[in-house]
Amino acid sequence: MDNFFKKTKEMFSLILKALKMKSIHFIITISFTLTTILAMLLIGFIFYSKYSNAAVQNIQMSKAQIIDQLCVNVDYYQSSITSISNLLKSSINKAPSLPSTKIEEQMDGICDTRDDIVSISIFTDKGQLIQGSPFNKLKAGLNVSEQDWFKKSISNLQDISFSYPHVQNLFDGKYNWVISHTRTISFYYNGSLTQGILLIDVNFNSINKLCEKASLGKIGYIYIIDSDGNIIYHPQQNLIYAGLKHENNENISKYSYTNFFEDSGDSKHLVTIKPINYIGWKIVGIFYMNELVASKNEVMTYSVWILLLSIIFLAIIFIFISAKITKPIKQLEESMKKVEEGSFDVNVSIKGEDEVVHLSKTFNMMVNKIKQLMDQIVVEQEALRKSELNALQAQINPHFLYNTLDSIVWMAENGKSDDVITMVTSLARLFRISISRGRNIISVGEELEHARNYLIIQKIRYKNKFQYEIHVSQEVLQYKTIKLILQPIIENAIYHGIEYMVDEGSIIISAAIAENKLLFEVIDNGLGMNKETVEALLTTDFKKKSAAGVGVKNVHQRIQLSFGIEYGINIESEPEEGTKVKVWLPLLKDDQEDKKCQK
């Protein structure tokens, strides 16, 4: 009821807002104003579209210029390292033999004047350190020939090689994050010409600083890859290594110099690629279009304010024209406020424009319909309460209780103590679940437990005249159901299907999820029913015929009154073929119980 009144109030609030709109006569009066507004909207849309296209082009151009400049800087920096490498190679070629004091002084001078150079070393092609600055002693047991940069340089006999960023751990106590520049060289060592490698380790921060100076908006960034798509530098390197961020380098490595847009789920970004031809690296710029959208939104907000001010100005001009037309509508509005406050004894009679007269008549019809619906809900709620009471009374059936107690006494007199214990325990559990502390909604497990206890009692009473099985999938145990819905169906199966059978009866109970609903099935191999009896079981008054029939009908009514006509009981039966009863319920959880049952 509370939900109904709440929805009714919301409906009337919407109607009151609608009434603040003007009549057809007034719409015709202000048509010129609306035409003006539409023209302004069209102009604004064209302006916004032009601005958006121009903004995208400007972004592409400006970001490309930033990346071009970064390419120049990185290229220049790498060229300076290559120049140092060329200078050292020339000096090494001229040296009569290594190690050489002159070469050591030259290497020391370079390391002293260049903060970005971590170390310079000369190795033989076997990995033996010949000379180095400022370090000239390797870690004990280190095999230089197994280093990646060493293998890459040995396999590349013609060109300079550049390694990935890595921690250089050649020397004791030094773990610098570097990029290794290597090249093959020839020198005299121990009187013979020897092939070797010149290694210049450059502090990785130098590349980092060059890239950090280039800005692609607030959240955009730049990273560097080699020709195979391997990352040389990335501002979020830790996330890349941890697997928390991924770049589409496999696709990017196919391009040389281009711009294209790429979607990454919840955002769109502009990708700009520029190669560094000297060393084969590529600079990739990522600019998020969300920043451009924010700029567009500012322009949109400015345009909207202009439009709103224009609308207000035009509205003031025509406000006096609408005064006469709005007067009867305000009278109707006052009547609706009374209804919104809960007073439904309202009959509106307004004279005026045809539209207002028609609206007042429709309003009166709607109020009368709401009153009828409220009366109907009261009747349905009362019927639901009666059906719930009848269900509880049906479970505490004096005849059933008398027969059960009589059976207990008989078994006690005959010394069947185990059966007495089983029957008393099942009876206690049966009534405990029936009461359920006043709750009408219980778990699926509790309902099945109630059915199991009832079957235990009846099986003992009927001296094992039937067998039963209960099948339930684990997924349904998390849901709830109206209590006491299976016992009347099982009772009907025993009294009218199995009791008069010559052979042993069978009852199978199952609970599962089907068609996004909770489905209970009770199947027996009893005498069955004809089509007329099946149809009458859920519609005819069975008070004079069968208490079990009343119970099944009661269950059907309780379900439909609580959840709607799409739920309830379906019965399939043929004479001498048994009966299948399907009980359809919504999927209820703890936080849905009250909402589903309030109607």
C-alpha positions in Angstrom: 0.0 0.0 0.0 2.8 2.4 0.9 4.4 1.7 -2.5 1.1 2.3 -4.3 0.6 5.7 -2.6 4.2 6.7 -3.3 3.8 5.8 -7.0 0.5 7.7 -7.1 2.1 10.8 -5.6 4.9 10.6 -8.2 2.4 10.3 -11.0 0.5 13.4 -9.8 3.7 15.3 -9.5 4.5 14.6 -13.1 1.0 15.7 -14.1 1.4 18.9 -12.2 4.6 19.6 -14.1 2.9 18.8 -17.3 0.1 21.3 -16.5 2.6 24.1 -16.2 3.1 23.7 -20.0 0.8 26.0 -22.1 -2.2 25.1 -24.2 -2.2 24.6 -28.0 -3.4 28.2 -28.4 -0.4 29.5 -26.5 2.0 27.2 -28.5 0.7 28.9 -31.7 1.1 32.3 -30.1 4.8 31.6 -29.3 5.6 29.8 -32.5 7.9 32.7 -33.6 9.8 32.3 -30.3 10.3 28.6 -30.9 11.4 29.2 -34.5 14.0 31.6 -33.3 15.2 29.1 -30.7 15.5 26.4 -33.3 17.4 28.6 -35.6 19.8 29.4 -32.7 20.2 25.7 -32.0 21.0 25.0 -35.7 23.6 27.8 -35.8 25.1 26.5 -32.5 25.3 23.0 -33.8 27.1 24.1 -37.0 29.5 26.2 -35.0 30.2 23.3 -32.5 30.8 20.9 -35.4 33.3 23.2 -37.1 35.0 23.8 -33.8 35.3 20.1 -33.1 36.8 19.3 -36.5 39.3 22.2 -36.2 40.2 21.2 -32.7 41.0 17.6 -33.7 43.2 18.9 -36.6 45.0 21.3 -34.3 45.6 18.6 -31.7 47.0 16.3 -34.3 49.3 19.0 -35.7 50.5 20.3 -32.3 51.2 16.8 -30.8 53.0 15.8 -34.0 55.3 18.9 -33.6 56.0 18.0 -30.0 57.0 14.4 -31.0 59.0 15.7 -33.9 61.0 17.9 -31.6 61.5 15.0 -29.1 62.8 12.9 -32.0 65.3 15.6 -32.8 66.4 15.8 -29.2 66.8 12.0 -28.8 68.5 11.7 -32.1 70.9 14.4 -31.2 71.6 12.9 -27.8 72.2 9.4 -29.3 74.4 11.0 -32.0 76.5 12.6 -29.2 77.0 9.2 -27.6 77.9 7.8 -31.0 80.4 10.6 -31.5 82.1 9.6 -28.2 82.1 6.0 -29.3 83.7 7.0 -32.7 86.3 9.0 -30.9 87.2 6.2 -28.5 87.3 3.7 -31.4 89.7 5.9 -33.3 92.0 6.3 -30.2 91.9 2.5 -29.6 92.8 1.8 -33.2 95.9 4.1 -32.8 97.0 2.6 -29.5 99.9 0.2 -29.9 98.5 -2.1 -27.2 95.8 -2.3 -24.5 95.5 -1.5 -21.7 96.8 2.0 -22.4 97.4 4.9 -20.0 96.4 7.4 -22.7 93.1 5.5 -23.4 92.4 5.4 -19.6 92.9 9.2 -19.3 90.7 9.8 -22.3 87.9 7.6 -20.8 88.3 9.2 -17.4 88.0 12.7 -18.9 84.8 11.7 -20.8 83.2 10.2 -17.6 84.2 13.3 -15.6 82.7 15.8 -18.1 79.5 13.8 -18.9 77.3 13.1 -15.9 75.0 10.9 -18.1 77.8 8.4 -18.8 78.0 5.8 -16.1 80.9 3.7 -17.3 83.1 3.0 -20.3 84.6 -0.5 -20.7 86.6 -2.5 -23.2 86.1 -6.3 -23.5 87.6 -9.0 -25.6 85.2 -11.2 -27.7 85.5 -13.8 -24.9 84.1 -11.4 -22.3 87.4 -10.5 -20.6 87.6 -6.9 -19.2 90.7 -5.2 -20.7 90.2 -1.6 -19.5 87.5 0.5 -18.0 86.6 3.8 -16.4 85.7 4.6 -13.6 85.5 0.8 -12.8 88.2 -1.7 -13.8 87.2 -4.8 -11.9 84.3 -7.1 -12.5 82.3 -9.0 -10.0 83.7 -12.3 -9.0 82.4 -15.2 -11.0 80.6 -13.0 -13.5 80.4 -14.3 -17.1 80.1 -11.2 -19.3 79.6 -13.3 -22.5 76.2 -14.3 -21.2 74.9 -10.7 -21.0 72.2 -9.7 -23.5 74.0 -6.6 -24.7 77.2 -8.7 -25.2 75.4 -11.3 -27.3 73.6 -8.6 -29.4 76.9 -6.8 -30.1 78.7 -10.0 -31.1 76.0 -10.9 -33.5 76.0 -7.3 -35.0 79.6 -6.9 -36.3 78.9 -3.8 -38.4 76.7 -1.4 -36.6 76.4 0.2 -33.1 73.9 -1.7 -30.9 71.6 -0.2 -28.3 70.3 -2.4 -25.5 67.0 -2.2 -23.6 67.0 -0.3 -20.3 68.4 -2.7 -17.7 70.3 -2.8 -14.4 74.0 -3.0 -15.1 75.5 -5.4 -12.5 79.0 -5.8 -13.9 80.8 -4.0 -11.1 80.8 -4.5 -7.3 78.3 -2.2 -5.5 76.9 -0.7 -8.7 73.4 -1.3 -9.9 72.7 1.5 -12.3 69.6 1.6 -14.6 71.3 2.1 -18.0 71.1 1.8 -21.7 74.2 0.1 -23.1 75.8 1.4 -26.3 78.1 -1.2 -27.8 80.2 -1.7 -30.9 82.8 -4.1 -32.1 86.4 -3.0 -32.2 89.9 -4.3 -32.9 92.9 -3.7 -30.7 96.3 -5.2 -29.9 96.4 -7.2 -26.7 99.4 -9.3 -25.5 101.1 -8.7 -28.9 98.3 -9.9 -31.1 95.3 -8.3 -32.8 92.1 -9.1 -30.8 88.5 -8.5 -31.6 86.5 -6.9 -28.8 83.6 -4.8 -27.7 83.5 -1.1 -26.6 80.7 -0.7 -24.0 79.3 2.8 -23.0 76.6 2.6 -20.3 74.4 5.7 -20.3 72.3 6.7 -17.4 68.7 5.9 -18.3 67.5 9.1 -16.6 68.9 11.1 -19.5 66.4 9.6 -21.8 63.7 9.9 -19.1 64.3 13.6 -18.7 64.1 14.2 -22.5 60.7 12.5 -22.6 59.3 14.1 -19.5 59.9 17.6 -21.0 57.5 16.7 -23.8 53.8 17.1 -22.6 50.8 15.6 -24.3 48.1 17.1 -22.1 47.3 16.3 -18.5 47.1 12.6 -18.8 48.7 11.9 -22.2 52.3 10.5 -22.4 55.1 9.5 -24.7 57.0 6.2 -24.8 59.8 4.7 -27.0 59.9 1.3 -28.7 62.5 -0.4 -30.9 61.8 -1.7 -34.4 60.4 -5.0 -33.0 57.9 -3.3 -30.7 59.9 -3.8 -27.5 59.6 -1.0 -25.0 62.7 1.1 -24.5 61.1 3.8 -22.3 57.7 4.1 -20.8 56.6 6.6 -18.0 54.6 3.8 -16.4 57.3 1.2 -16.7 56.5 -0.4 -13.4 52.8 -1.0 -14.5 54.0 -2.5 -17.7 56.4 -4.9 -15.9 53.6 -5.8 -13.4 51.2 -6.6 -16.2 48.8 -3.9 -15.1 49.1 -1.9 -18.3 49.4 -3.0 -21.9 50.3 -1.2 -25.1 49.3 -2.4 -28.5 52.9 -2.4 -29.7 52.4 -5.3 -32.1 50.1 -3.1 -34.2 52.1 0.1 -33.6 55.4 -1.5 -34.7 53.9 -1.9 -38.3 53.7 1.9 -38.8 56.5 4.3 -39.5 55.1 7.9 -39.3 51.4 8.2 -38.9 48.5 9.4 -36.7 45.4 7.2 -36.0 42.7 6.9 -33.4 42.4 3.9 -31.1 39.7 2.8 -28.6 40.7 1.4 -25.3 37.4 0.3 -23.8 36.1 3.4 -22.0 38.2 6.0 -23.7 39.5 7.0 -27.2 43.0 8.3 -27.8 45.1 9.7 -30.6 48.3 7.7 -31.4 51.2 9.5 -33.1 54.2 7.6 -34.3 57.6 9.1 -35.4 60.7 7.0 -36.1 64.2 7.9 -34.9 66.0 6.8 -38.1 69.5 6.8 -36.7 69.0 4.1 -34.2 65.8 2.4 -35.4 63.7 3.4 -32.4 60.1 4.8 -32.6 58.6 7.5 -30.4 54.9 6.9 -29.7 52.6 9.7 -28.4 49.3 8.9 -26.7 46.8 11.8 -26.3 43.5 11.1 -24.7 40.5 12.7 -26.5 38.7 13.1 -23.2 40.8 16.3 -22.7 39.5 17.6 -26.0 36.0 16.6 -25.0 36.4 18.7 -21.8 37.4 21.7 -23.9 34.4 21.1 -26.2 32.2 20.9 -23.1 33.3 24.4 -22.0 32.3 25.8 -25.4 29.0 23.9 -25.2 28.3 25.3 -21.7 29.0 28.8 -23.0 26.6 28.3 -25.9 23.9 26.8 -23.7 24.0 29.9 -21.4 23.6 32.2 -24.3 20.6 30.1 -25.5 19.0 30.0 -22.0 19.3 33.8 -21.6 17.7 34.2 -25.0 14.9 31.9 -24.1 14.3 33.8 -20.8 14.1 37.1 -22.7 11.6 35.7 -25.2 9.5 34.1 -22.4 9.2 37.4 -20.6 7.8 39.0 -23.8 5.0 36.5 -24.0 4.2 36.0 -20.3 1.4 38.4 -20.3 -0.2 36.8 -23.3 -0.4 33.5 -21.4 -2.0 34.9 -18.2 -5.6 34.4 -19.4 -5.0 30.9 -20.7 -3.2 29.7 -17.6 -5.9 30.8 -15.1 -8.2 27.7 -15.5 -5.1 25.4 -15.6 -4.1 26.8 -12.2 -7.5 25.9 -10.8 -7.0 22.4 -12.1 -3.6 22.4 -10.5 -5.0 23.3 -7.1 -7.4 20.3 -7.3 -4.6 18.0 -8.2 -2.6 19.2 -5.2 -5.5 18.0 -3.0 -5.3 14.6 -4.6 -1.6 14.5 -4.2 -2.1 15.1 -0.4 -4.4 12.1 -0.3 -7.9 13.6 -0.7 -9.7 11.7 -3.5 -13.1 13.3 -2.9 -12.5 15.8 -5.7 -14.7 16.6 -8.7 -13.2 19.2 -11.0 -15.5 21.4 -13.2 -13.6 24.0 -15.1 -14.8 26.2 -18.0 -12.4 27.5 -20.5 -10.5 26.3 -23.5 -11.4 22.9 -25.0 -8.1 21.4 -24.0 -8.6 22.4 -20.4 -12.2 21.1 -20.2 -11.1 17.8 -21.7 -8.2 17.6 -19.2 -10.5 18.2 -16.3 -12.9 15.4 -17.4 -9.9 13.0 -17.9 -8.7 14.0 -14.4 -12.1 13.1 -12.8 -12.1 9.7 -14.6 -8.5 9.0 -13.4 -9.4 9.9 -9.7 -12.4 7.6 -9.8 -10.2 4.8 -11.3 -7.6 5.2 -8.6 -10.3 4.9 -5.9 -11.5 1.7 -7.5 -8.0 0.3 -7.6 -7.4 1.2 -4.0 -10.6 -0.6 -3.0 -9.4 -3.6 -5.1 -6.0 -3.6 -3.4 -7.7 -3.6 0.1 -9.8 -6.6 -1.0 -6.8 -8.5 -2.4 -4.7 -7.8 0.7 -7.6 -9.1 2.9 -7.8 -12.2 0.7 -4.1 -12.8 1.0 -4.2 -12.6 4.8 -7.1 -15.1 4.8 -5.3 -17.5 2.5 -2.2 -17.3 4.7 -4.3 -18.1 7.8 -6.1 -20.9 5.9 -2.6 -22.3 4.9 -1.5 -22.3 8.5 -4.7 -23.9 9.7 -4.4 -26.6 7.0 -0.9 -27.5 8.3 -2.2 -27.9 11.9 -5.0 -30.2 10.8 -6.5 -31.9 13.8 -7.3 -35.0 11.8 -3.7 -35.3 10.7 -2.4 -34.6 14.2 -4.8 -37.2 15.7 -3.8 -39.9 13.2 -0.1 -39.1 13.8 -0.3 -39.2 17.5 -2.4 -42.4 17.3 0.3 -44.0 15.2 3.0 -42.9 17.7 1.0 -44.6 20.5 0.6 -47.7 18.5 4.3 -47.9 17.7 5.2 -47.2 21.4 2.9 -50.1 22.5 4.5 -52.4 20.1 8.0 -51.4 21.2 9.1 -49.7 18.0 11.1 -47.0 19.8 13.2 -46.0 16.8 10.1 -45.3 14.7 8.6 -43.4 17.7 11.7 -41.2 17.9 11.8 -40.6 14.1 8.1 -39.7 14.0 8.1 -37.4 17.0 11.3 -35.6 15.8 9.8 -35.2 12.3 6.5 -33.9 13.8 8.4 -31.4 16.0 10.4 -30.1 13.0 7.3 -30.0 10.9 5.5 -27.6 13.3 8.6 -25.6 14.0 9.0 -24.7 10.3 5.2 -24.2 10.0 5.4 -21.5 12.7 8.7 -20.0 11.5 8.6 -17.3 14.2 5.8 -15.6 12.3 7.7 -15.3 9.0 5.8 -15.9 5.8 9.0 -16.1 3.7 11.5 -18.9 4.4 14.5 -20.4 2.6 14.1 -23.1 0.0 16.1 -25.4 2.2 13.6 -24.9 5.1 10.6 -25.6 2.8 12.2 -28.8 1.5 13.0 -29.8 5.1 9.3 -29.3 6.0 8.3 -31.5 3.0 10.8 -34.2 4.0 9.5 -34.3 7.6 5.9 -34.6 6.4 6.9 -37.4 4.0 8.7 -39.3 6.9 5.5 -39.1 9.0 3.2 -40.2 6.2 5.5 -43.0 5.1 5.5 -44.5 8.6 1.7 -44.0 8.9 1.1 -45.7 5.6 3.6 -48.5 6.5 6.0 -47.8 3.6 3.3 -47.8 1.0 5.3 -45.4 -1.0 8.9 -44.2 -1.6 10.1 -40.7 -2.0 13.0 -38.8 -3.4 14.1 -35.1 -3.1 16.4 -33.6 -5.7 17.7 -30.0 -5.3 20.4 -28.1 -7.1 22.8 -26.2 -4.9 22.2 -22.9 -6.7 18.6 -22.7 -5.5 19.4 -22.9 -1.8 20.4 -19.2 -1.8 16.8 -18.2 -2.6 13.6 -17.7 -0.6 10.0 -19.0 -1.0 6.6 -18.6 0.6 6.4 -21.2 3.3 4.0 -24.2 3.4 3.5 -24.6 -0.4 4.7 -28.2 -0.9 2.8 -30.0 1.9 -0.7 -29.5 0.4 0.5 -30.8 -3.0 2.2 -33.9 -1.4 -0.9 -34.5 0.7 -3.0 -34.4 -2.5 -0.6 -36.9 -4.1 -0.9 -39.3 -1.2 -4.6 -39.1 -0.5 -5.9 -39.1 -4.1 -3.0 -40.6 -6.0 -1.2 -43.3 -4.0 -3.5 -44.4 -1.1 -5.7 -46.5 -3.3 -2.9 -48.0 -5.4 -2.2 -51.7 -5.3 1.5 -51.3 -6.2 4.1 -49.2 -4.3 3.8 -45.5 -4.8 6.6 -43.1 -5.7 6.8 -39.3 -5.0 9.7 -37.3 -6.5 10.3 -33.7 -5.4 12.7 -31.4 -7.1 13.8 -27.7 -6.9 15.7 -25.9 -9.6 16.0 -22.7 -11.6 14.2 -22.6 -15.0 13.2 -19.7 -17.3 14.8 -17.4 -14.7 12.3 -18.5 -12.1 12.3 -20.8 -9.1 10.6 -24.1 -10.0 9.3 -26.8 -7.6 8.1 -30.1 -9.1 6.1 -32.8 -7.3 5.7 -36.0 -9.4 3.8 -39.1 -8.3 2.9 -42.4 -10.1 -0.6 -42.5 -8.6 -4.0 -42.9 -10.1 -3.9 -39.5 -11.9 -6.8 -37.2 -12.9 -8.7 -36.4 -16.0 -8.6 -33.0 -17.7 -11.8 -31.8 -16.1 -10.6 -32.5 -12.6 -7.2 -30.8 -13.2 -8.9 -27.7 -14.5 -11.4 -27.7 -11.6 -8.7 -28.2 -8.9 -7.4 -24.6 -9.1 -10.7 -22.9 -9.8 -13.6 -24.8 -8.1 -14.6 -24.4 -4.4 -13.5 -27.7 -2.9 -14.8 -27.1 0.6 -17.4 -29.8 0.4 -15.2 -32.2 -1.5 -11.6 -32.3 -0.4 -9.4 -30.6 2.1 -6.4 -31.4 -0.1 -8.0 -29.7 -3.0 -8.6 -26.6 -0.8 -4.9 -26.7 0.1 -3.7 -26.8 -3.5 -6.0 -24.0 -4.5 -4.9 -22.0 -1.5 -1.2 -22.3 -2.5 -2.1 -21.2 -6.0 -4.0 -18.1 -4.7 -1.3 -17.2 -2.2 1.4 -17.2 -4.8 -0.5 -15.1 -7.3 -1.7 -12.6 -4.7 1.9 -12.2 -3.6 3.8 -12.1 -6.9 1.3 -11.8 -9.8 -0.5 -14.1 -12.2 2.7 -15.1 -14.1 3.5 -17.3 -11.1 1.5 -20.1 -9.5 0.8 -23.8 -10.0 0.6 -25.9 -13.3 -0.8 -29.4 -13.1 -0.2 -32.2 -15.7 -2.0 -35.5 -15.2 -3.5 -38.4 -17.0 -5.7 -41.2 -15.5 -3.5 -44.2 -14.4 -0.4 -42.2 -15.5 0.4 -40.2 -12.4 0.5 -36.5 -11.8 3.2 -33.7 -12.2 2.7 -30.5 -10.3 4.9 -27.5 -11.1 5.1 -24.5 -8.7 6.6 -21.4 -10.2 8.0 -18.6 -8.0 10.2 -15.6 -8.5 13.9 -15.7 -7.5 13.9 -14.0 -4.1 16.8 -13.2 -1.9 16.9 -11.6 1.5 16.9 -8.0 0.3 14.1 -8.6 -2.2 11.5 -10.3 0.1 9.7 -7.2 1.3 9.7 -5.5 -2.1 8.3 -8.5 -3.9 5.5 -9.2 -1.4 4.3 -5.6 -1.1 1.6 -5.0 -3.7 
